Every structure is written in C-alpha cells, then in structure tokens.
Amino acid sequence: MNLNEDRYNRYSLVREMYDSVDYIKNFRPENAAAFLPGVPADKAVMLTGEGSSRIFPAKNAVHSRLATNTGPLILTESSTDLAGKNLDGFVVIGASNSGKTKEVISLFKDLKSSGHEHVYGLTCNRETLLEKYSEKTFIIEAGPEKAVAASKSVVAQALFYDSLLTAWQGREIDTKRLALEFKKALDYRPDSGIVEKICSAGMVWFSGNNNGVAEELTLKTNEIIRKKASYLPGTYLLHGVEEVMTPGDIIIMVDAYPGEFEKIKTVYSENIGATVIAISQIPTPFETVALPVVPTHLEPYIKLAAGWNLLVEAGTKLGIDLDKPERARKIGNEAAG
C-alpha cells in the first residue's frame, strides 16, 4: 500500500490501518498496566468478546502467555460460550469496540447481578453499556473508526492485553520497533502475481498458529474482499481438509512449518494444483511475502499488517468499496439501551 496514492488514501480503512502506526508509536504500556496492576493469586484471567474484539487481541495474549509460561493463567472464550458458566475463579475482561456488543453486555449483566467482583471492560467509547456493567473500564484513545472492518481498534486492544501480560511477567514491549516494522509491512508492495491469485481464488484458506492472526485475516477476507474464507489452525491442512480443496483455491500460510513444506507442496501444489502462498520471515518453496526477522512477541502484529496489505491490494484491484460491505455491519449484534 501507499498512503500517498489516491487509490488507497480515499478509503477510511486504509487510513485507519496507518493510524495504527501512530497509535503504537505513542502507546504507553504503563497506562494499561496501571489499570489492573495485579491478579489475585487464586484467580485466572478470562478474556472475552466477539469477532475482531476477541480473535486477535485475546488469542494473541493467550498464545504469548503459553510461550513464556509466566504470569497468571489466561484463557479466552466468546461471551456466548461463557453464558451461564461459573466464572467465580476468573478475573473477566470484556472487549467491545463499540461498548454495546449484545453478547458481552448480556454476560456482564449476569455477572454483575450475581455479585462477581472482578469484571472489567475494554472499549473505544465513553459512557457505554459496557462501562455501566463493569467494575472499571479502560477507554482506548485511538480516534473514531469509520470503516466497517475493524483495524486500528484491533491493534489497540491487543496492545492493552499485551501490556497487562508483560507487566505481570516483568518484561516490556518494544513499541518503537513495533511501530517501525508495522509500517514497513503496510508499505510493502506485494508481488502483483500473488495479488492476482488472491483476486481470482474461489476460496481463500488461511493456515497458522492459533494466536488470532490467521483467523482475524480470515474474517477480514470476508469483510474487505467479499470472498469465502476459512481458517485452518496449525497443520490442519494436512489432516483431511485436502479432500475438498480445488485447483481454484488459495492457501495463505501465515506461519511457516518448515518440517512440513515438502508434504504441503506435494499435496496441494502438485497433486491438487492449488496455490500456496507464505507470509514468512524464512525462505519457503512457495511464493512468499517476505517479512523482516523481529522479536518473537512482535511477529503476530507484523504478520497481521502484512495480511491487511494483501487484502487491500486485492480489494483495490477488484474495485471493491473497502469501507462499506453490502451486509456486514460495524456493530455485529448491538444491545438495546
């Protein structure tokens, strides 16, 4: 992408993606860490929400916690899945960009009425229903988001969770490095052949770690370029799904599995004739969106930005209005006041 070109900057979505860079650059992790300085020793943390407010922000935090095995246990489930469950052993944090997501508000109402003392909100708006039913609410100051597909709010929510986790673990986030590399991933000009193959694909499959990146890009594929897409966690693509793939499908590997390259190449490239693309810091035998080597905790953000870039390039080539899907709404399921 290039923010200086009219075919990109005419869209709120692209401008908001680039707003993420300034938000990261100016982000103060200590402010988020001070919101919830500690977790009671007998509690775990449950991160909840729906859609983009949970997929990357919460799953990235869970994945980071597992990678280091330090700090309080962190889990995530949708608010729908948590309805009616006993959450007495958890500090519950609910994220809602709008502050009025129906499923989150319903869960928080129930928790508050049952006397749950550790319920916190994360939103981009003030004086919302989420704030009403939370013990305490963190307001993300990222500015308005006009495009239907969430972008900078996703990054802001993820940074909030990361800041809590790293504070509990006694480490820090390198936000200066993250802002620099994030912008590079947005500026990167992907090969036109890769973009063309995404545009012509009948089905887009994303494969990758369950840290929210590939899954969030799957949702963004629906919203931004209006294509059917599915997320395959880990090496799911080697465990039966090949039965329904066709030569017109494209697989975008967000996380490379070097030990499986030859198998993937044989099954998909050679036997089926499907296109395989990798977003990777290491060389692969596939067409690759090459990324810089960065600290492990920054990788998911950089891959998310690179995926956004691919989808915007495909969307502009297809002549799609990137800001306004025909059916998808900014607030997927809104609670009544």
C-alpha positions in Angstrom: 0.0 0.0 0.0 1.0 3.6 -0.4 -0.9 6.2 1.7 0.2 8.9 -0.7 -1.8 7.4 -3.6 -5.4 8.3 -4.1 -6.5 4.7 -4.8 -5.5 3.9 -1.3 -6.0 7.0 0.8 -9.5 7.6 -0.4 -10.6 4.8 1.9 -11.1 5.2 5.7 -10.0 1.6 6.1 -6.5 2.3 4.7 -6.1 5.5 6.7 -7.2 3.7 9.8 -4.7 0.9 9.2 -1.9 3.5 9.0 -3.4 5.2 12.1 -2.3 2.0 13.9 1.3 3.0 13.4 0.9 6.3 15.3 -1.1 4.6 18.0 1.6 2.0 18.5 4.3 4.8 18.5 2.5 6.9 21.1 1.2 4.0 23.2 2.2 4.0 26.8 2.2 0.4 28.2 2.4 1.7 31.7 -1.0 3.3 31.5 -2.6 0.0 30.6 -0.6 -1.9 33.2 -1.8 0.5 35.9 -5.4 -0.3 35.0 -5.1 -3.7 36.5 -1.7 -3.9 38.4 -2.2 -7.5 39.6 -4.4 -10.5 39.6 -5.4 -12.2 42.9 -3.4 -15.3 43.5 -6.5 -17.5 43.4 -7.7 -16.1 40.1 -7.1 -16.7 36.4 -7.9 -14.2 33.6 -10.7 -14.8 31.1 -10.6 -12.5 28.0 -14.0 -12.4 26.2 -15.7 -10.5 23.4 -17.0 -11.3 19.9 -15.5 -11.0 16.5 -12.4 -8.8 15.9 -12.5 -7.5 19.5 -11.6 -11.0 20.7 -10.0 -13.0 17.9 -6.5 -11.4 17.7 -6.3 -9.3 20.9 -7.3 -12.2 23.2 -5.8 -15.2 21.3 -2.5 -13.4 20.9 -2.4 -12.8 24.7 -3.2 -16.4 25.4 -0.5 -17.6 22.9 2.1 -15.2 24.4 1.3 -16.5 27.9 1.7 -20.1 26.8 5.1 -19.2 25.1 6.6 -18.0 28.4 4.6 -19.9 31.0 4.8 -17.0 33.4 2.2 -14.7 34.9 -1.4 -15.6 35.7 -3.2 -18.2 33.5 -5.0 -16.5 30.6 -7.9 -18.1 28.7 -10.4 -16.8 26.2 -13.9 -17.7 25.1 -16.7 -15.8 23.4 -19.3 -14.2 25.6 -21.9 -16.6 24.1 -19.8 -19.6 25.2 -19.4 -18.2 28.7 -23.1 -17.5 29.2 -24.4 -19.5 32.2 -20.9 -20.7 33.2 -19.4 -20.4 36.7 -16.7 -17.7 36.4 -16.0 -17.2 40.1 -12.4 -18.3 39.6 -11.7 -15.7 37.0 -10.9 -12.0 36.5 -13.1 -11.3 33.5 -12.1 -8.7 30.9 -14.6 -8.0 28.1 -13.6 -6.1 24.9 -16.1 -4.4 22.7 -15.1 -1.7 20.3 -18.5 -0.1 20.5 -19.1 -0.8 24.1 -22.5 -2.2 23.3 -22.0 -5.6 21.8 -25.1 -7.6 22.8 -23.4 -10.9 23.9 -20.8 -9.1 26.0 -23.4 -6.8 27.7 -25.7 -9.8 28.4 -22.8 -11.7 30.1 -21.7 -8.7 32.1 -25.3 -8.0 33.3 -25.5 -11.6 34.6 -22.1 -11.4 36.2 -22.9 -8.1 37.9 -26.3 -9.4 39.2 -24.6 -12.4 40.6 -22.1 -10.3 42.6 -19.0 -11.1 40.6 -16.3 -8.6 41.8 -13.7 -8.8 39.1 -15.4 -7.7 35.8 -13.6 -5.1 33.6 -14.3 -3.5 30.3 -12.2 -2.5 27.3 -13.7 -0.2 24.7 -13.1 2.7 22.3 -16.1 4.8 23.5 -17.2 6.5 26.7 -20.4 6.2 28.7 -21.4 2.9 27.2 -23.4 -0.1 28.4 -20.1 -1.9 28.9 -18.9 0.8 31.3 -22.2 0.6 33.1 -21.8 -3.1 33.9 -18.1 -3.1 34.5 -16.3 -2.5 37.8 -13.8 -0.5 35.8 -13.3 0.3 32.1 -10.3 1.2 30.0 -11.0 3.6 27.2 -8.9 3.3 24.1 -8.0 6.7 22.7 -7.5 5.7 19.1 -9.9 8.1 17.5 -13.0 7.2 15.5 -13.1 4.2 13.2 -15.3 4.7 10.2 -14.7 1.6 8.1 -16.9 -1.4 8.9 -13.9 -3.7 9.1 -12.1 -3.0 12.4 -8.4 -2.4 12.1 -6.7 0.1 14.5 -9.1 -0.9 17.3 -7.9 -4.5 17.0 -4.3 -3.4 17.4 -5.1 -1.1 20.3 -7.0 -3.9 22.1 -4.1 -6.3 21.5 -1.6 -3.8 22.9 -3.7 -3.4 26.0 -3.7 -7.1 26.7 0.0 -7.4 25.9 0.7 -4.5 28.3 -1.1 -6.2 31.1 0.6 -9.5 30.4 4.1 -8.1 30.1 3.7 -6.1 33.3 2.6 -9.2 35.2 5.6 -11.0 33.7 8.1 -8.3 34.4 9.1 -7.6 30.8 8.4 -4.8 28.2 7.0 -4.3 24.7 9.3 -2.7 22.2 6.7 -0.3 20.8 9.2 1.8 18.9 10.5 -1.2 17.0 6.9 -2.5 16.5 5.7 0.8 15.0 8.7 0.9 12.6 8.2 -2.7 11.4 4.4 -2.4 11.3 4.6 0.5 8.9 7.1 -1.4 6.7 4.7 -4.3 6.5 1.9 -1.9 5.4 4.2 -0.1 2.9 5.5 -3.4 1.4 4.5 -3.8 -2.3 3.4 -7.5 -2.7 4.1 -9.2 -6.0 1.3 -8.5 -8.4 1.1 -12.2 -9.3 0.3 -13.0 -5.7 -2.4 -10.3 -5.6 -3.9 -11.5 -8.8 -4.1 -15.1 -7.5 -6.0 -13.9 -4.4 -8.4 -12.0 -6.6 -9.1 -15.0 -8.8 -9.3 -17.6 -6.0 -12.6 -19.3 -5.5 -11.9 -19.9 -1.8 -9.2 -18.5 0.5 -7.8 -20.7 3.2 -5.6 -19.3 6.0 -3.3 -21.6 7.9 -1.4 -20.6 11.0 -0.9 -20.7 14.7 -4.0 -20.2 17.0 -2.8 -16.7 18.0 -5.6 -14.9 16.2 -3.6 -13.6 13.2 -4.7 -16.1 10.6 -8.3 -16.3 12.0 -8.6 -12.5 12.0 -7.4 -12.3 8.4 -10.0 -14.9 7.5 -12.7 -12.6 8.8 -11.1 -9.6 7.1 -11.2 -11.6 3.8 -15.0 -11.8 4.2 -15.4 -8.1 5.0 -12.8 -6.5 2.8 -12.7 -8.5 -0.5 -16.0 -10.3 -0.1 -14.6 -13.8 -0.6 -15.3 -17.1 1.2 -12.5 -17.9 3.5 -11.8 -20.5 6.3 -9.1 -20.7 9.0 -7.1 -23.9 9.4 -5.3 -23.9 12.8 -1.8 -25.4 13.0 -1.3 -28.1 10.4 -5.0 -28.8 10.0 -4.4 -28.6 6.2 -2.6 -32.0 6.4 -5.4 -33.8 8.2 -8.2 -34.3 5.8 -9.3 -30.9 4.5 -7.4 -31.5 1.3 -10.4 -33.7 0.3 -12.5 -30.7 -0.6 -9.8 -28.3 -2.0 -9.8 -27.5 -5.7 -7.2 -26.0 -8.1 -9.0 -22.7 -7.8 -8.4 -22.4 -4.1 -5.5 -20.5 -2.5 -3.8 -21.3 0.8 -2.1 -18.4 2.7 0.3 -19.8 5.3 0.6 -17.1 7.9 3.0 -19.3 10.0 5.6 -21.5 8.2 6.1 -25.1 9.3 9.5 -25.9 7.7 9.2 -29.6 8.5 6.0 -29.8 6.5 7.0 -27.8 3.4 7.5 -30.8 1.2 4.3 -32.5 2.3 2.3 -29.4 1.7 4.0 -28.9 -1.7 3.2 -32.4 -2.8 -0.4 -32.5 -1.6 -1.5 -29.0 -2.6 0.8 -27.6 -5.3 1.5 -30.9 -7.2 -1.5 -33.2 -6.6 -4.3 -30.7 -6.3 -2.9 -27.7 -8.2 -3.9 -25.2 -5.5 -1.9 -22.0 -5.0 0.1 -21.9 -1.8 1.5 -18.5 -0.5 3.5 -17.9 2.6 3.8 -14.9 4.9 7.2 -15.6 6.4 10.5 -14.4 7.8 12.2 -17.5 6.5 12.6 -18.8 2.9 9.9 -21.2 1.7 9.4 -23.2 -1.5 6.2 -21.2 -2.1 5.5 -17.7 -3.3 6.4 -15.6 -0.3 5.6 -12.3 1.3 9.0 -11.8 2.9 9.0 -10.3 6.4 11.9 -9.0 8.5 13.1 -11.0 11.4 11.7 -9.4 14.6 11.5 -10.3 18.2 9.0 -13.2 18.7 6.5 -11.0 20.6 6.2 -8.6 17.7 5.8 -11.2 14.9 2.0 -11.5 15.2 1.5 -7.8 14.7 3.8 -7.7 11.7 2.0 -10.6 10.1 -1.4 -9.0 10.7 -0.2 -5.8 8.9 1.2 -7.8 6.0 -2.1 -9.7 5.7 -4.0 -6.4 5.7 -1.8 -5.2 3.0 -2.5 -8.2 0.8 -6.2 -7.8 1.2 -6.2 -4.0 0.5 -4.2 -4.7 -2.7 -6.7 -7.3 -3.8 -9.7 -5.2 -2.9 -8.5 -2.2 -4.8 -7.7 -4.4 -7.8 -11.2 -5.9 -7.6 -12.7 -2.4 -7.5 -14.4 -3.0 -4.2 -15.5 -0.3 -1.8 -13.2 -1.2 1.1 -15.2 0.8 3.7 -18.7 -0.5 3.2 -19.5 -4.2 2.8 -23.0 -4.8 1.5 -24.3 -6.7 4.5 -21.7 -6.7 7.3 -22.3 -4.0 10.0 -19.9 -2.1 12.2 -21.6 -3.4 15.3 -22.4 -7.0 14.5 -25.1 -7.5 17.2 -26.0 -4.5 19.2 -27.5 -4.5 22.7 -30.6 -2.3 23.3 -30.1 0.6 25.6 
